[in-house]
Amino acid sequence: MDDRYPIPSPVWPDCHETTLLVKRSRFLTHAARAGSPAEAKAFIEAVSLKHADATHNCWAYVAGPPGSTARIGCSDDGEPHGTAGRPMLQVLLHSGIGDVACVATRWFGGIKLGTGGLVRAYQDCVLQCLESLPCVEKVETVRLLVEADYAQLDRVKRLASQFAVSPPAEAYAEKVALSLEVARSDAGAFARALAEATDGRALLMAEDELDSPSAPGSPESASSPGGPSEG
């Protein structure tokens, strides 16, 4: 899986909004960044509360890389089962955008859309919103710790400036230690370049290896049972 991918620029309380009118039903779609299920749910709850007068507040989120199903969720919020949340989620999963949550708010206009019409409407809501959604690039990184002699410092810092995604932190003692983040896909190349530049004398380790491992979270998915009819 690519460790560089687009994610929404807006972070709640900022969000991106688009509107769609389908047979007198008005749809207002909100999209924002959701780096975790908790962030997604907080965004969804806030939007749903803001538009509590609406007929439905349907939602979906992908809190991870594009296409990943490890941390997803969706809800029909009273629309017939499978006509809103799941179609929205499918659009998000195939959008090429990660860490994204959408809420499609509907005010019923008096004309029923039918099962197929609802699916198309909610898909179109999300597609329209994502087409104009401002995004930034996210880079999946790994934290590395380099320990080297002072005589090697200049060479190590030059390499760090080439590979690090942000300025490294430096600590000075008997040896110099640099803590830096590199793109996960670049970690192997950095290790090889470091070994060559220091004749294998610099010590390299992943800082994550020093942390206590956390229990892996179970995949999350939510779906509310659909109502028997529209409106």
C-alpha positions in Angstrom: 0.0 0.0 0.0 1.3 3.5 -0.9 2.6 5.4 2.1 1.8 8.8 0.4 -1.8 9.6 -0.3 -4.3 12.6 -0.2 -6.4 13.4 2.9 -8.9 16.2 3.3 -7.5 19.6 4.2 -10.5 20.6 6.4 -10.3 19.5 10.0 -13.5 19.9 12.1 -14.9 22.4 13.0 -13.9 23.3 9.4 -15.4 21.2 6.7 -16.2 21.1 3.0 -19.9 21.4 2.0 -21.8 20.8 -1.2 -25.5 20.7 -2.0 -27.6 18.6 -4.3 -31.3 18.8 -5.2 -33.0 15.5 -6.3 -36.7 15.6 -6.9 -37.3 18.3 -4.3 -35.3 16.5 -1.7 -32.3 18.7 -0.6 -29.0 17.0 0.2 -26.3 18.8 2.1 -23.0 16.9 2.2 -20.2 17.6 4.6 -16.7 16.2 4.4 -13.7 16.5 6.7 -10.6 14.8 7.9 -11.0 11.7 10.2 -7.7 10.2 11.3 -9.4 7.8 13.7 -12.9 6.4 14.3 -13.2 8.7 17.3 -12.5 11.8 15.2 -15.0 10.6 12.6 -17.7 10.0 15.1 -17.2 13.4 16.8 -17.5 15.0 13.4 -20.6 13.0 12.5 -22.3 13.8 15.9 -21.6 17.5 15.5 -23.0 17.7 12.0 -26.1 15.6 12.9 -26.7 17.8 16.0 -26.4 21.0 13.9 -28.9 19.6 11.4 -31.2 17.8 13.8 -34.2 19.2 11.9 -33.3 17.2 8.8 -35.1 14.0 7.8 -31.9 12.0 7.8 -28.2 12.4 8.6 -26.5 9.5 6.8 -22.8 9.0 7.1 -19.7 7.0 6.2 -16.0 7.2 7.0 -12.7 5.6 6.2 -10.3 6.4 9.0 -7.1 5.1 7.3 -5.4 4.8 3.9 -7.5 4.8 0.7 -9.3 1.5 0.2 -8.4 0.2 3.7 -11.4 -1.5 5.5 -9.6 -1.8 8.9 -11.4 1.3 10.4 -14.6 2.1 8.6 -18.2 2.8 9.5 -21.5 3.8 7.9 -25.2 4.4 8.8 -28.4 4.7 6.9 -30.0 6.8 9.7 -33.5 5.6 9.0 -33.4 5.4 5.2 -34.2 1.9 3.8 -31.5 -0.5 4.7 -28.5 -0.4 2.4 -29.6 2.7 0.4 -27.4 5.4 2.0 -24.5 4.5 4.3 -23.2 1.6 2.4 -23.3 3.3 -1.0 -21.6 6.3 0.5 -18.9 4.1 2.0 -18.2 2.4 -1.3 -17.6 5.8 -2.9 -15.2 6.7 -0.2 -13.3 3.4 -0.4 -12.8 3.8 -4.2 -12.0 7.6 -4.1 -8.3 7.3 -3.6 -8.6 9.6 -0.5 -7.8 8.5 3.0 -8.8 9.7 6.5 -12.1 11.0 5.3 -15.6 11.2 6.8 -18.8 12.3 5.1 -22.3 13.2 6.3 -25.1 13.5 3.8 -28.0 15.4 5.3 -31.4 15.1 3.6 -34.5 17.1 3.9 -37.4 15.1 2.3 -39.1 17.0 -0.5 -42.3 15.0 -0.7 -41.4 12.8 -3.6 -40.1 9.3 -2.9 -37.0 8.3 -4.8 -37.3 4.5 -4.6 -34.5 2.2 -3.5 -32.4 2.7 -6.7 -33.0 6.4 -6.6 -31.8 6.7 -3.0 -28.6 4.7 -3.8 -27.8 7.0 -6.7 -28.6 10.2 -4.8 -26.3 9.3 -1.9 -23.5 8.2 -4.2 -23.8 11.4 -6.2 -23.8 13.4 -3.0 -20.4 12.0 -2.0 -19.0 12.0 -5.5 -19.9 15.7 -5.9 -18.4 16.6 -2.5 -15.1 14.8 -3.1 -14.7 16.3 -6.6 -14.1 19.8 -5.0 -12.7 18.6 -1.7 -9.4 20.4 -0.9 -6.7 17.8 0.0 -3.1 17.6 1.3 -0.6 14.8 1.1 -0.2 12.5 4.0 3.1 10.6 4.4 3.2 7.4 6.5 6.4 7.6 8.4 8.7 5.6 10.7 10.7 7.2 13.5 14.4 6.4 13.4 17.2 7.0 16.0 20.7 7.4 14.7 23.7 7.3 17.1 27.0 8.3 15.7 30.5 9.7 16.6 31.0 13.4 16.3 33.4 12.9 13.4 30.4 11.5 11.4 27.9 14.2 12.4 28.2 16.2 9.2 27.6 13.2 7.0 24.7 12.0 9.1 23.1 15.4 9.1 23.4 15.7 5.3 21.6 12.3 4.9 18.9 13.4 7.4 18.2 16.5 5.4 17.7 14.3 2.3 15.4 11.7 3.8 13.7 13.4 6.8 10.1 14.7 6.3 10.7 17.3 9.1 13.8 18.7 10.8 15.4 16.0 13.0 15.9 16.4 16.8 19.4 16.3 18.0 20.8 15.3 21.4 24.5 15.5 22.4 26.3 13.3 24.9 29.2 11.0 24.5 27.9 10.5 21.0 25.4 12.5 19.0 21.9 11.1 18.6 19.5 12.2 15.9 15.8 11.4 16.0 14.1 11.7 12.6 11.0 10.7 10.7 11.3 9.3 7.2 8.7 7.9 4.8 8.2 4.2 5.6 9.1 3.3 2.0 12.4 5.3 2.3 13.6 3.6 5.5 15.5 0.9 3.8 17.3 3.3 1.4 18.2 5.6 4.4 19.7 2.6 6.3 21.8 1.6 3.3 23.0 5.2 2.7 23.8 5.6 6.4 25.9 2.5 6.5 27.8 3.5 3.4 28.4 7.1 4.6 29.7 6.0 8.1 31.4 2.7 7.1 28.8 0.9 9.1 29.8 2.6 12.4 26.6 4.5 13.0 23.9 2.8 15.1 20.4 2.8 13.6 17.2 1.7 15.2 13.5 2.3 14.9 12.3 4.3 17.8 9.0 2.4 17.7 10.9 -0.7 18.8 11.6 1.1 22.1 8.0 1.8 22.8 5.6 -0.6 24.5 3.4 -2.1 21.8 -0.2 -1.2 22.1 -2.9 -3.8 21.5 -4.1 -3.7 17.9 -7.6 -2.2 17.5 -10.3 -4.3 16.1 -11.9 -3.2 12.8 -14.8 -0.9 13.4 -17.9 -0.8 11.3 -21.3 0.5 12.2 -24.6 0.3 10.3 -28.0 1.4 11.6 -31.0 -0.7 10.6 -32.9 0.9 7.8 -36.5 2.1 8.1 -39.3 0.5 6.1 -39.9 3.6 4.0 -38.6 7.0 2.9 -39.3 10.3 4.5 
